[in-house]
């Protein structure tokens, strides 16, 4: 009985990870300011009904920002 319960828990965990991973999407934007770049990321996330996590931002003459969108 313990084995069946453990297998069930493992299956549920695997399926939940698959559904979350299947939506994860990386997006990149450019802007003149950090605030402007984050606003563009936020707008893209809102369009898809998702949240976002900024994974990279680079400022040389222009801001380049990358984020992961997830539900």
Predicted model as a PDB file, atoms N, CA, C, CB and O in Angstrom, pLDDT in the B-factor column:
MODEL        1                                                                  
ATOM      1  N   UNK A   1       0.819  -1.193   0.000  1.00 54.00           N  
ATOM      2  CA  UNK A   1       0.000   0.000   0.000  1.00 54.00           C  
ATOM      3  C   UNK A   1       0.866   1.263   0.000  1.00 54.00           C  
ATOM      4  CB  UNK A   1      -0.933  -0.005   1.204  1.00 54.00           C  
ATOM      5  O   UNK A   1       0.541   2.242  -0.671  1.00 54.00           O  
ATOM      6  N   UNK A   2       1.985   1.235   0.765  1.00 54.00           N  
ATOM      7  CA  UNK A   2       2.886   2.385   0.788  1.00 54.00           C  
ATOM      8  C   UNK A   2       3.474   2.653  -0.595  1.00 54.00           C  
ATOM      9  CB  UNK A   2       4.009   2.161   1.802  1.00 54.00           C  
ATOM     10  O   UNK A   2       3.644   3.804  -0.997  1.00 54.00           O  
ATOM     11  N   UNK A   3       3.783   1.576  -1.317  1.00 57.00           N  
ATOM     12  CA  UNK A   3       4.371   1.713  -2.643  1.00 57.00           C  
ATOM     13  C   UNK A   3       3.394   2.388  -3.598  1.00 57.00           C  
ATOM     14  CB  UNK A   3       4.789   0.344  -3.191  1.00 57.00           C  
ATOM     15  O   UNK A   3       3.791   3.257  -4.374  1.00 57.00           O  
ATOM     16  N   UNK A   4       2.142   2.005  -3.551  1.00 54.00           N  
ATOM     17  CA  UNK A   4       1.129   2.602  -4.432  1.00 54.00           C  
ATOM     18  C   UNK A   4       0.956   4.080  -4.091  1.00 54.00           C  
ATOM     19  CB  UNK A   4      -0.229   1.853  -4.305  1.00 54.00           C  
ATOM     20  O   UNK A   4       0.856   4.915  -4.989  1.00 54.00           O  
ATOM     21  N   UNK A   5       0.921   4.402  -2.817  1.00 51.00           N  
ATOM     22  CA  UNK A   5       0.772   5.793  -2.389  1.00 51.00           C  
ATOM     23  C   UNK A   5       1.970   6.628  -2.850  1.00 51.00           C  
ATOM     24  CB  UNK A   5       0.620   5.874  -0.853  1.00 51.00           C  
ATOM     25  O   UNK A   5       1.797   7.749  -3.328  1.00 51.00           O  
ATOM     26  N   UNK A   6       3.179   6.086  -2.707  1.00 47.00           N  
ATOM     27  CA  UNK A   6       4.389   6.794  -3.135  1.00 47.00           C  
ATOM     28  C   UNK A   6       4.393   7.001  -4.641  1.00 47.00           C  
ATOM     29  CB  UNK A   6       5.644   6.023  -2.708  1.00 47.00           C  
ATOM     30  O   UNK A   6       4.777   8.067  -5.122  1.00 47.00           O  
ATOM     31  N   UNK A   7       3.965   5.981  -5.394  1.00 46.00           N  
ATOM     32  CA  UNK A   7       3.909   6.108  -6.850  1.00 46.00           C  
ATOM     33  C   UNK A   7       2.881   7.159  -7.256  1.00 46.00           C  
ATOM     34  CB  UNK A   7       3.571   4.752  -7.501  1.00 46.00           C  
ATOM     35  O   UNK A   7       3.120   7.919  -8.194  1.00 46.00           O  
ATOM     36  N   UNK A   8       1.751   7.215  -6.573  1.00 48.00           N  
ATOM     37  CA  UNK A   8       0.723   8.193  -6.875  1.00 48.00           C  
ATOM     38  C   UNK A   8       1.243   9.609  -6.627  1.00 48.00           C  
ATOM     39  CB  UNK A   8      -0.532   7.927  -6.038  1.00 48.00           C  
ATOM     40  O   UNK A   8       1.045  10.500  -7.453  1.00 48.00           O  
ATOM     41  N   UNK A   9       1.904   9.810  -5.497  1.00 55.00           N  
ATOM     42  CA  UNK A   9       2.459  11.127  -5.181  1.00 55.00           C  
ATOM     43  C   UNK A   9       3.505  11.534  -6.213  1.00 55.00           C  
ATOM     44  CB  UNK A   9       3.076  11.128  -3.773  1.00 55.00           C  
ATOM     45  O   UNK A   9       3.530  12.687  -6.644  1.00 55.00           O  
ATOM     46  N   UNK A  10       4.365  10.606  -6.613  1.00 51.00           N  
ATOM     47  CA  UNK A  10       5.382  10.901  -7.622  1.00 51.00           C  
ATOM     48  C   UNK A  10       4.744  11.262  -8.962  1.00 51.00           C  
ATOM     49  CB  UNK A  10       6.323   9.703  -7.794  1.00 51.00           C  
ATOM     50  O   UNK A  10       5.211  12.171  -9.648  1.00 51.00           O  
ATOM     51  N   UNK A  11       3.682  10.556  -9.333  1.00 50.00           N  
ATOM     52  CA  UNK A  11       3.001  10.839 -10.600  1.00 50.00           C  
ATOM     53  C   UNK A  11       2.355  12.222 -10.578  1.00 50.00           C  
ATOM     54  CB  UNK A  11       1.937   9.768 -10.888  1.00 50.00           C  
ATOM     55  O   UNK A  11       2.444  12.965 -11.556  1.00 50.00           O  
ATOM     56  N   UNK A  12       1.714  12.566  -9.479  1.00 51.00           N  
ATOM     57  CA  UNK A  12       1.081  13.884  -9.360  1.00 51.00           C  
ATOM     58  C   UNK A  12       2.137  14.982  -9.429  1.00 51.00           C  
ATOM     59  CB  UNK A  12       0.280  13.990  -8.040  1.00 51.00           C  
ATOM     60  O   UNK A  12       1.941  15.995 -10.101  1.00 51.00           O  
ATOM     61  N   UNK A  13       3.253  14.783  -8.735  1.00 52.00           N  
ATOM     62  CA  UNK A  13       4.329  15.773  -8.759  1.00 52.00           C  
ATOM     63  C   UNK A  13       4.885  15.937 -10.167  1.00 52.00           C  
ATOM     64  CB  UNK A  13       5.450  15.370  -7.795  1.00 52.00           C  
ATOM     65  O   UNK A  13       5.121  17.061 -10.609  1.00 52.00           O  
ATOM     66  N   UNK A  14       5.095  14.839 -10.873  1.00 53.00           N  
ATOM     67  CA  UNK A  14       5.629  14.907 -12.239  1.00 53.00           C  
ATOM     68  C   UNK A  14       4.670  15.629 -13.177  1.00 53.00           C  
ATOM     69  CB  UNK A  14       5.913  13.500 -12.771  1.00 53.00           C  
ATOM     70  O   UNK A  14       5.099  16.444 -13.994  1.00 53.00           O  
ATOM     71  N   UNK A  15       3.391  15.341 -13.068  1.00 52.00           N  
ATOM     72  CA  UNK A  15       2.411  16.002 -13.932  1.00 52.00           C  
ATOM     73  C   UNK A  15       2.308  17.496 -13.629  1.00 52.00           C  
ATOM     74  CB  UNK A  15       1.041  15.346 -13.772  1.00 52.00           C  
ATOM     75  O   UNK A  15       2.153  18.299 -14.549  1.00 52.00           O  
ATOM     76  N   UNK A  16       2.391  17.871 -12.385  1.00 53.00           N  
ATOM     77  CA  UNK A  16       2.312  19.296 -12.059  1.00 53.00           C  
ATOM     78  C   UNK A  16       3.533  20.038 -12.578  1.00 53.00           C  
ATOM     79  CB  UNK A  16       2.179  19.497 -10.545  1.00 53.00           C  
ATOM     80  O   UNK A  16       3.422  21.182 -13.020  1.00 53.00           O  
ATOM     81  N   UNK A  17       4.698  19.398 -12.530  1.00 50.00           N  
ATOM     82  CA  UNK A  17       5.898  20.030 -13.082  1.00 50.00           C  
ATOM     83  C   UNK A  17       5.813  20.149 -14.591  1.00 50.00           C  
ATOM     84  CB  UNK A  17       7.143  19.243 -12.694  1.00 50.00           C  
ATOM     85  O   UNK A  17       6.250  21.152 -15.155  1.00 50.00           O  
ATOM     86  N   UNK A  18       5.263  19.154 -15.248  1.00 50.00           N  
ATOM     87  CA  UNK A  18       5.134  19.192 -16.704  1.00 50.00           C  
ATOM     88  C   UNK A  18       4.215  20.326 -17.133  1.00 50.00           C  
ATOM     89  CB  UNK A  18       4.606  17.853 -17.234  1.00 50.00           C  
ATOM     90  O   UNK A  18       4.527  21.026 -18.096  1.00 50.00           O  
ATOM     91  N   UNK A  19       3.105  20.527 -16.460  1.00 50.00           N  
ATOM     92  CA  UNK A  19       2.186  21.573 -16.863  1.00 50.00           C  
ATOM     93  C   UNK A  19       2.789  22.948 -16.627  1.00 50.00           C  
ATOM     94  CB  UNK A  19       0.871  21.439 -16.117  1.00 50.00           C  
ATOM     95  O   UNK A  19       2.581  23.854 -17.435  1.00 50.00           O  
ATOM     96  N   UNK A  20       3.527  23.125 -15.543  1.00 50.00           N  
ATOM     97  CA  UNK A  20       4.159  24.413 -15.280  1.00 50.00           C  
ATOM     98  C   UNK A  20       5.280  24.668 -16.279  1.00 50.00           C  
ATOM     99  CB  UNK A  20       4.702  24.465 -13.844  1.00 50.00           C  
ATOM    100  O   UNK A  20       5.432  25.788 -16.767  1.00 50.00           O  
ATOM    101  N   UNK A  21       6.058  23.648 -16.586  1.00 52.00           N  
ATOM    102  CA  UNK A  21       7.176  23.809 -17.510  1.00 52.00           C  
ATOM    103  C   UNK A  21       6.687  24.030 -18.931  1.00 52.00           C  
ATOM    104  CB  UNK A  21       8.089  22.590 -17.457  1.00 52.00           C  
ATOM    105  O   UNK A  21       7.370  24.684 -19.720  1.00 52.00           O  
ATOM    106  N   UNK A  22       5.530  23.506 -19.273  1.00 59.00           N  
ATOM    107  CA  UNK A  22       5.056  23.644 -20.640  1.00 59.00           C  
ATOM    108  C   UNK A  22       4.632  25.071 -20.946  1.00 59.00           C  
ATOM    109  CB  UNK A  22       3.903  22.696 -20.890  1.00 59.00           C  
ATOM    110  O   UNK A  22       4.564  25.451 -22.114  1.00 59.00           O  
ATOM    111  N   UNK A  23       4.344  25.874 -19.920  1.00 72.00           N  
ATOM    112  CA  UNK A  23       3.962  27.252 -20.184  1.00 72.00           C  
ATOM    113  C   UNK A  23       5.145  28.208 -20.129  1.00 72.00           C  
ATOM    114  CB  UNK A  23       2.914  27.688 -19.202  1.00 72.00           C  
ATOM    115  O   UNK A  23       5.117  29.246 -20.790  1.00 72.00           O  
ATOM    116  N   UNK A  24       6.172  27.893 -19.369  1.00 86.00           N  
ATOM    117  CA  UNK A  24       7.290  28.820 -19.190  1.00 86.00           C  
ATOM    118  C   UNK A  24       7.758  29.340 -20.545  1.00 86.00           C  
ATOM    119  CB  UNK A  24       8.457  28.134 -18.441  1.00 86.00           C  
ATOM    120  O   UNK A  24       8.012  28.575 -21.475  1.00 86.00           O  
ATOM    121  N   UNK A  25       7.863  30.655 -20.626  1.00 93.00           N  
ATOM    122  CA  UNK A  25       8.240  31.291 -21.880  1.00 93.00           C  
ATOM    123  C   UNK A  25       9.230  32.397 -21.574  1.00 93.00           C  
ATOM    124  CB  UNK A  25       6.997  31.844 -22.633  1.00 93.00           C  
ATOM    125  O   UNK A  25       9.020  33.183 -20.650  1.00 93.00           O  
ATOM    126  N   UNK A  26      10.289  32.463 -22.330  1.00 95.00           N  
ATOM    127  CA  UNK A  26      11.290  33.498 -22.168  1.00 95.00           C  
ATOM    128  C   UNK A  26      10.978  34.641 -23.134  1.00 95.00           C  
ATOM    129  CB  UNK A  26      12.718  32.933 -22.408  1.00 95.00           C  
ATOM    130  O   UNK A  26      10.709  34.412 -24.313  1.00 95.00           O  
ATOM    131  N   UNK A  27      11.018  35.867 -22.623  1.00 96.00           N  
ATOM    132  CA  UNK A  27      10.799  37.034 -23.469  1.00 96.00           C  
ATOM    133  C   UNK A  27      11.933  38.028 -23.255  1.00 96.00           C  
ATOM    134  CB  UNK A  27       9.426  37.691 -23.168  1.00 96.00           C  
ATOM    135  O   UNK A  27      12.485  38.123 -22.159  1.00 96.00           O  
ATOM    136  N   UNK A  28      12.274  38.761 -24.298  1.00 97.00           N  
ATOM    137  CA  UNK A  28      13.310  39.795 -24.228  1.00 97.00           C  
ATOM    138  C   UNK A  28      12.773  41.082 -24.809  1.00 97.00           C  
ATOM    139  CB  UNK A  28      14.592  39.357 -24.973  1.00 97.00           C  
ATOM    140  O   UNK A  28      12.015  41.066 -25.778  1.00 97.00           O  
ATOM    141  N   UNK A  29      13.167  42.200 -24.217  1.00 97.00           N  
ATOM    142  CA  UNK A  29      12.749  43.513 -24.700  1.00 97.00           C  
ATOM    143  C   UNK A  29      13.937  44.468 -24.629  1.00 97.00           C  
ATOM    144  CB  UNK A  29      11.546  44.061 -23.871  1.00 97.00           C  
ATOM    145  O   UNK A  29      14.943  44.185 -23.978  1.00 97.00           O  
ATOM    146  N   UNK A  30      13.801  45.594 -25.307  1.00 97.00           N  
ATOM    147  CA  UNK A  30      14.780  46.669 -25.191  1.00 97.00           C  
ATOM    148  C   UNK A  30      14.041  47.968 -24.933  1.00 97.00           C  
ATOM    149  CB  UNK A  30      15.663  46.775 -26.469  1.00 97.00           C  
ATOM    150  O   UNK A  30      12.888  48.139 -25.330  1.00 97.00           O  
ATOM    151  N   UNK A  31      14.731  48.883 -24.257  1.00 97.00           N  
ATOM    152  CA  UNK A  31      14.150  50.181 -23.942  1.00 97.00           C  
ATOM    153  C   UNK A  31      15.282  51.131 -23.568  1.00 97.00           C  
ATOM    154  CB  UNK A  31      13.100  50.069 -22.787  1.00 97.00           C  
ATOM    155  O   UNK A  31      16.432  50.716 -23.425  1.00 97.00           O  
ATOM    156  N   UNK A  32      14.953  52.385 -23.414  1.00 96.00           N  
ATOM    157  CA  UNK A  32      15.943  53.385 -23.015  1.00 96.00           C  
ATOM    158  C   UNK A  32      16.205  53.406 -21.525  1.00 96.00           C  
ATOM    159  CB  UNK A  32      15.500  54.742 -23.454  1.00 96.00           C  
ATOM    160  O   UNK A  32      17.238  53.912 -21.087  1.00 96.00           O  
ATOM    161  N   UNK A  33      15.273  52.855 -20.720  1.00 95.00           N  
ATOM    162  CA  UNK A  33      15.415  52.849 -19.262  1.00 95.00           C  
ATOM    163  C   UNK A  33      15.040  51.493 -18.688  1.00 95.00           C  
ATOM    164  CB  UNK A  33      14.548  53.945 -18.631  1.00 95.00           C  
ATOM    165  O   UNK A  33      14.363  50.695 -19.336  1.00 95.00           O  
ATOM    166  N   UNK A  34      15.492  51.242 -17.456  1.00 95.00           N  
ATOM    167  CA  UNK A  34      15.110  50.001 -16.774  1.00 95.00           C  
ATOM    168  C   UNK A  34      13.606  49.957 -16.544  1.00 95.00           C  
ATOM    169  CB  UNK A  34      15.856  49.865 -15.432  1.00 95.00           C  
ATOM    170  O   UNK A  34      12.975  48.919 -16.742  1.00 95.00           O  
ATOM    171  N   UNK A  35      13.025  51.091 -16.124  1.00 96.00           N  
ATOM    172  CA  UNK A  35      11.578  51.137 -15.900  1.00 96.00           C  
ATOM    173  C   UNK A  35      10.805  50.853 -17.183  1.00 96.00           C  
ATOM    174  CB  UNK A  35      11.171  52.500 -15.339  1.00 96.00           C  
ATOM    175  O   UNK A  35       9.796  50.149 -17.163  1.00 96.00           O  
ATOM    176  N   UNK A  36      11.276  51.397 -18.285  1.00 97.00           N  
ATOM    177  CA  UNK A  36      10.616  51.169 -19.565  1.00 97.00           C  
ATOM    178  C   UNK A  36      10.672  49.714 -19.988  1.00 97.00           C  
ATOM    179  CB  UNK A  36      11.239  52.030 -20.630  1.00 97.00           C  
ATOM    180  O   UNK A  36       9.689  49.170 -20.490  1.00 97.00           O  
ATOM    181  N   UNK A  37      11.828  49.080 -19.785  1.00 97.00           N  
ATOM    182  CA  UNK A  37      11.974  47.664 -20.139  1.00 97.00           C  
ATOM    183  C   UNK A  37      11.066  46.802 -19.261  1.00 97.00           C  
ATOM    184  CB  UNK A  37      13.450  47.214 -19.993  1.00 97.00           C  
ATOM    185  O   UNK A  37      10.415  45.883 -19.757  1.00 97.00           O  
ATOM    186  N   UNK A  38      11.022  47.092 -17.965  1.00 96.00           N  
ATOM    187  CA  UNK A  38      10.163  46.299 -17.093  1.00 96.00           C  
ATOM    188  C   UNK A  38       8.697  46.503 -17.432  1.00 96.00           C  
ATOM    189  CB  UNK A  38      10.415  46.653 -15.633  1.00 96.00           C  
ATOM    190  O   UNK A  38       7.909  45.562 -17.341  1.00 96.00           O  
ATOM    191  N   UNK A  39       8.316  47.709 -17.821  1.00 98.00           N  
ATOM    192  CA  UNK A  39       6.929  47.965 -18.221  1.00 98.00           C  
ATOM    193  C   UNK A  39       6.552  47.130 -19.450  1.00 98.00           C  
ATOM    194  CB  UNK A  39       6.722  49.468 -18.516  1.00 98.00           C  
ATOM    195  O   UNK A  39       5.433  46.625 -19.541  1.00 98.00           O  
ATOM    196  N   UNK A  40       7.485  46.988 -20.390  1.00 97.00           N  
ATOM    197  CA  UNK A  40       7.221  46.166 -21.575  1.00 97.00           C  
ATOM    198  C   UNK A  40       7.068  44.693 -21.195  1.00 97.00           C  
ATOM    199  CB  UNK A  40       8.352  46.331 -22.607  1.00 97.00           C  
ATOM    200  O   UNK A  40       6.194  44.001 -21.716  1.00 97.00           O  
ATOM    201  N   UNK A  41       7.920  44.219 -20.286  1.00 97.00           N  
ATOM    202  CA  UNK A  41       7.817  42.831 -19.815  1.00 97.00           C  
ATOM    203  C   UNK A  41       6.464  42.629 -19.132  1.00 97.00           C  
ATOM    204  CB  UNK A  41       8.988  42.481 -18.834  1.00 97.00           C  
ATOM    205  O   UNK A  41       5.772  41.644 -19.390  1.00 97.00           O  
ATOM    206  N   UNK A  42       6.092  43.569 -18.257  1.00 97.00           N  
ATOM    207  CA  UNK A  42       4.824  43.468 -17.524  1.00 97.00           C  
ATOM    208  C   UNK A  42       3.640  43.448 -18.485  1.00 97.00           C  
ATOM    209  CB  UNK A  42       4.679  44.636 -16.534  1.00 97.00           C  
ATOM    210  O   UNK A  42       2.680  42.710 -18.268  1.00 97.00           O  
ATOM    211  N   UNK A  43       3.700  44.243 -19.530  1.00 98.00           N  
ATOM    212  CA  UNK A  43       2.609  44.280 -20.516  1.00 98.00           C  
ATOM    213  C   UNK A  43       2.494  42.937 -21.243  1.00 98.00           C  
ATOM    214  CB  UNK A  43       2.838  45.422 -21.540  1.00 98.00           C  
ATOM    215  O   UNK A  43       1.388  42.444 -21.466  1.00 98.00           O  
ATOM    216  N   UNK A  44       3.630  42.349 -21.610  1.00 97.00           N  
ATOM    217  CA  UNK A  44       3.595  41.050 -22.288  1.00 97.00           C  
ATOM    218  C   UNK A  44       3.028  39.974 -21.356  1.00 97.00           C  
ATOM    219  CB  UNK A  44       5.013  40.651 -22.769  1.00 97.00           C  
ATOM    220  O   UNK A  44       2.259  39.115 -21.788  1.00 97.00           O  
ATOM    221  N   UNK A  45       3.407  40.027 -20.092  1.00 96.00           N  
ATOM    222  CA  UNK A  45       2.891  39.056 -19.128  1.00 96.00           C  
ATOM    223  C   UNK A  45       1.384  39.237 -18.953  1.00 96.00           C  
ATOM    224  CB  UNK A  45       3.612  39.200 -17.768  1.00 96.00           C  
ATOM    225  O   UNK A  45       0.643  38.256 -18.896  1.00 96.00           O  
ATOM    226  N   UNK A  46       0.934  40.480 -18.868  1.00 97.00           N  
ATOM    227  CA  UNK A  46      -0.490  40.747 -18.684  1.00 97.00           C  
ATOM    228  C   UNK A  46      -1.303  40.264 -19.883  1.00 97.00           C  
ATOM    229  CB  UNK A  46      -0.724  42.241 -18.458  1.00 97.00           C  
ATOM    230  O   UNK A  46      -2.401  39.734 -19.710  1.00 97.00           O  
ATOM    231  N   UNK A  47      -0.780  40.441 -21.093  1.00 96.00           N  
ATOM    232  CA  UNK A  47      -1.459  39.963 -22.303  1.00 96.00           C  
ATOM    233  C   UNK A  47      -1.744  38.469 -22.235  1.00 96.00           C  
ATOM    234  CB  UNK A  47      -0.619  40.271 -23.539  1.00 96.00           C  
ATOM    235  O   UNK A  47      -2.768  37.998 -22.730  1.00 96.00           O  
ATOM    236  N   UNK A  48      -0.823  37.728 -21.613  1.00 94.00           N  
ATOM    237  CA  UNK A  48      -0.950  36.270 -21.560  1.00 94.00           C  
ATOM    238  C   UNK A  48      -1.508  35.779 -20.229  1.00 94.00           C  
ATOM    239  CB  UNK A  48       0.395  35.626 -21.813  1.00 94.00           C  
ATOM    240  O   UNK A  48      -1.587  34.574 -19.992  1.00 94.00           O  
ATOM    241  N   UNK A  49      -1.892  36.708 -19.364  1.00 94.00           N  
ATOM    242  CA  UNK A  49      -2.428  36.317 -18.067  1.00 94.00           C  
ATOM    243  C   UNK A  49      -1.399  35.597 -17.209  1.00 94.00           C  
ATOM    244  CB  UNK A  49      -3.639  35.437 -18.253  1.00 94.00           C  
ATOM    245  O   UNK A  49      -1.727  34.659 -16.483  1.00 94.00           O  
ATOM    246  N   UNK A  50      -0.153  36.043 -17.298  1.00 95.00           N  
ATOM    247  CA  UNK A  50       0.938  35.367 -16.601  1.00 95.00           C  
ATOM    248  C   UNK A  50       1.637  36.323 -15.650  1.00 95.00           C  
ATOM    249  CB  UNK A  50       1.943  34.786 -17.603  1.00 95.00           C  
ATOM    250  O   UNK A  50       1.397  37.530 -15.661  1.00 95.00           O  
ATOM    251  N   UNK A  51       2.500  35.756 -14.834  1.00 96.00           N  
ATOM    252  CA  UNK A  51       3.397  36.527 -13.989  1.00 96.00           C  
ATOM    253  C   UNK A  51       4.765  36.479 -14.639  1.00 96.00           C  
ATOM    254  CB  UNK A  51       3.436  35.978 -12.518  1.00 96.00           C  
ATOM    255  O   UNK A  51       4.978  35.729 -15.591  1.00 96.00           O  
ATOM    256  N   UNK A  52       5.696  37.278 -14.128  1.00 97.00           N  
ATOM    257  CA  UNK A  52       7.030  37.264 -14.718  1.00 97.00           C  
ATOM    258  C   UNK A  52       8.106  37.343 -13.649  1.00 97.00           C  
ATOM    259  CB  UNK A  52       7.188  38.414 -15.701  1.00 97.00           C  
ATOM    260  O   UNK A  52       7.882  37.819 -12.536  1.00 97.00           O  
ATOM    261  N   UNK A  53       9.282  36.859 -14.030  1.00 96.00           N  
ATOM    262  CA  UNK A  53      10.462  36.925 -13.179  1.00 96.00           C  
ATOM    263  C   UNK A  53      11.607  37.388 -14.073  1.00 96.00           C  
ATOM    264  CB  UNK A  53      10.776  35.530 -12.486  1.00 96.00           C  
ATOM    265  O   UNK A  53      11.953  36.707 -15.039  1.00 96.00           O  
ATOM    266  N   UNK A  54      12.190  38.524 -13.766  1.00 96.00           N  
ATOM    267  CA  UNK A  54      13.297  39.047 -14.561  1.00 96.00           C  
ATOM    268  C   UNK A  54      14.525  38.181 -14.314  1.00 96.00           C  
ATOM    269  CB  UNK A  54      13.588  40.540 -14.214  1.00 96.00           C  
ATOM    270  O   UNK A  54      14.915  37.946 -13.171  1.00 96.00           O  
ATOM    271  N   UNK A  55      15.122  37.713 -15.392  1.00 96.00           N  
ATOM    272  CA  UNK A  55      16.284  36.833 -15.274  1.00 96.00           C  
ATOM    273  C   UNK A  55      17.584  37.511 -15.672  1.00 96.00           C  
ATOM    274  CB  UNK A  55      16.084  35.607 -16.117  1.00 96.00           C  
ATOM    275  O   UNK A  55      18.666  37.034 -15.330  1.00 96.00           O  
ATOM    276  N   UNK A  56      17.483  38.636 -16.402  1.00 95.00           N  
ATOM    277  CA  UNK A  56      18.698  39.315 -16.868  1.00 95.00           C  
ATOM    278  C   UNK A  56      18.359  40.732 -17.276  1.00 95.00           C  
ATOM    279  CB  UNK A  56      19.347  38.554 -18.050  1.00 95.00           C  
ATOM    280  O   UNK A  56      17.305  40.984 -17.860  1.00 95.00           O  
ATOM    281  N   UNK A  57      19.248  41.653 -16.970  1.00 96.00           N  
ATOM    282  CA  UNK A  57      19.126  43.035 -17.452  1.00 96.00           C  
ATOM    283  C   UNK A  57      20.523  43.560 -17.720  1.00 96.00           C  
ATOM    284  CB  UNK A  57      18.371  43.947 -16.418  1.00 96.00           C  
ATOM    285  O   UNK A  57      21.430  43.381 -16.908  1.00 96.00           O  
ATOM    286  N   UNK A  58      20.694  44.207 -18.859  1.00 94.00           N  
ATOM    287  CA  UNK A  58      21.991  44.722 -19.268  1.00 94.00           C  
ATOM    288  C   UNK A  58      21.816  46.155 -19.742  1.00 94.00           C  
ATOM    289  CB  UNK A  58      22.623  43.839 -20.380  1.00 94.00           C  
ATOM    290  O   UNK A  58      20.936  46.448 -20.551  1.00 94.00           O  
ATOM    291  N   UNK A  59      22.648  47.033 -19.242  1.00 91.00           N  
ATOM    292  CA  UNK A  59      22.568  48.428 -19.676  1.00 91.00           C  
ATOM    293  C   UNK A  59      23.903  48.862 -20.257  1.00 91.00           C  
ATOM    294  CB  UNK A  59      22.163  49.350 -18.502  1.00 91.00           C  
ATOM    295  O   UNK A  59      24.894  49.016 -19.543  1.00 91.00           O  
ATOM    296  N   UNK A  60      23.905  49.051 -21.539  1.00 88.00           N  
ATOM    297  CA  UNK A  60      25.038  49.688 -22.209  1.00 88.00           C  
ATOM    298  C   UNK A  60      24.508  51.043 -22.662  1.00 88.00           C  
ATOM    299  CB  UNK A  60      25.608  48.811 -23.438  1.00 88.00           C  
ATOM    300  O   UNK A  60      24.331  51.921 -21.817  1.00 88.00           O  
ATOM    301  N   UNK A  61      24.254  51.253 -23.901  1.00 91.00           N  
ATOM    302  CA  UNK A  61      23.592  52.476 -24.350  1.00 91.00           C  
ATOM    303  C   UNK A  61      22.082  52.322 -24.334  1.00 91.00           C  
ATOM    304  CB  UNK A  61      24.061  52.853 -25.749  1.00 91.00           C  
ATOM    305  O   UNK A  61      21.349  53.308 -24.412  1.00 91.00           O  
ATOM    306  N   UNK A  62      21.625  51.098 -24.232  1.00 94.00           N  
ATOM    307  CA  UNK A  62      20.201  50.776 -24.223  1.00 94.00           C  
ATOM    308  C   UNK A  62      20.007  49.610 -23.248  1.00 94.00           C  
ATOM    309  CB  UNK A  62      19.675  50.416 -25.675  1.00 94.00           C  
ATOM    310  O   UNK A  62      20.924  48.818 -23.035  1.00 94.00           O  
ATOM    311  N   UNK A  63      18.837  49.510 -22.670  1.00 95.00           N  
ATOM    312  CA  UNK A  63      18.565  48.421 -21.724  1.00 95.00           C  
ATOM    313  C   UNK A  63      18.042  47.206 -22.476  1.00 95.00           C  
ATOM    314  CB  UNK A  63      17.546  48.867 -20.639  1.00 95.00           C  
ATOM    315  O   UNK A  63      17.118  47.311 -23.283  1.00 95.00           O  
ATOM    316  N   UNK A  64      18.632  46.074 -22.208  1.00 94.00           N  
ATOM    317  CA  UNK A  64      18.142  44.796 -22.729  1.00 94.00           C  
ATOM    318  C   UNK A  64      17.750  43.963 -21.524  1.00 94.00           C  
ATOM    319  CB  UNK A  64      19.226  44.058 -23.623  1.00 94.00           C  
ATOM    320  O   UNK A  64      18.563  43.753 -20.623  1.00 94.00           O  
ATOM    321  N   UNK A  65      16.501  43.481 -21.497  1.00 96.00           N  
ATOM    322  CA  UNK A  65      16.006  42.737 -20.345  1.00 96.00           C  
ATOM    323  C   UNK A  65      15.350  41.449 -20.799  1.00 96.00           C  
ATOM    324  CB  UNK A  65      15.018  43.582 -19.533  1.00 96.00           C  
ATOM    325  O   UNK A  65      14.630  41.433 -21.797  1.00 96.00           O  
ATOM    326  N   UNK A  66      15.596  40.363 -20.069  1.00 94.00           N  
ATOM    327  CA  UNK A  66      15.002  39.066 -20.349  1.00 94.00           C  
ATOM    328  C   UNK A  66      14.246  38.617 -19.102  1.00 94.00           C  
ATOM    329  CB  UNK A  66      16.090  38.017 -20.767  1.00 94.00           C  
ATOM    330  O   UNK A  66      14.688  38.847 -17.976  1.00 94.00           O  
ATOM    331  N   UNK A  67      13.089  37.967 -19.321  1.00 95.00           N  
ATOM    332  CA  UNK A  67      12.295  37.467 -18.201  1.00 95.00           C  
ATOM    333  C   UNK A  67      11.627  36.166 -18.588  1.00 95.00           C  
ATOM    334  CB  UNK A  67      11.244  38.501 -17.764  1.00 95.00           C  
ATOM    335  O   UNK A  67      11.462  35.871 -19.771  1.00 95.00           O  
ATOM    336  N   UNK A  68      11.242  35.385 -17.587  1.00 95.00           N  
ATOM    337  CA  UNK A  68      10.470  34.161 -17.766  1.00 95.00           C  
ATOM    338  C   UNK A  68       9.034  34.468 -17.410  1.00 95.00           C  
ATOM    339  CB  UNK A  68      11.030  32.988 -16.898  1.00 95.00           C  
ATOM    340  O   UNK A  68       8.769  34.997 -16.330  1.00 95.00           O  
ATOM    341  N   UNK A  69       8.094  34.147 -18.295  1.00 95.00           N  
ATOM    342  CA  UNK A  69       6.678  34.275 -18.007  1.00 95.00           C  
ATOM    343  C   UNK A  69       6.183  32.931 -17.523  1.00 95.00           C  
ATOM    344  CB  UNK A  69       5.881  34.757 -19.251  1.00 95.00           C  
ATOM    345  O   UNK A  69       6.561  31.893 -18.065  1.00 95.00           O  
ATOM    346  N   UNK A  70       5.341  32.943 -16.507  1.00 93.00           N  
ATOM    347  CA  UNK A  70       4.781  31.697 -15.987  1.00 93.00           C  
ATOM    348  C   UNK A  70       3.415  31.954 -15.402  1.00 93.00           C  
ATOM    349  CB  UNK A  70       5.703  31.075 -14.933  1.00 93.00           C  
ATOM    350  O   UNK A  70       3.084  33.076 -15.019  1.00 93.00           O  
ATOM    351  N   UNK A  71       2.617  30.889 -15.336  1.00 87.00           N  
ATOM    352  CA  UNK A  71       1.280  30.993 -14.748  1.00 87.00           C  
ATOM    353  C   UNK A  71       1.286  30.393 -13.389  1.00 87.00           C  
ATOM    354  CB  UNK A  71       0.229  30.315 -15.617  1.00 87.00           C  
ATOM    355  O   UNK A  71       0.255  30.376 -12.717  1.00 87.00           O  
TER     356      UNK A  71                                                      
ENDMDL                                                                          
END                                                                             
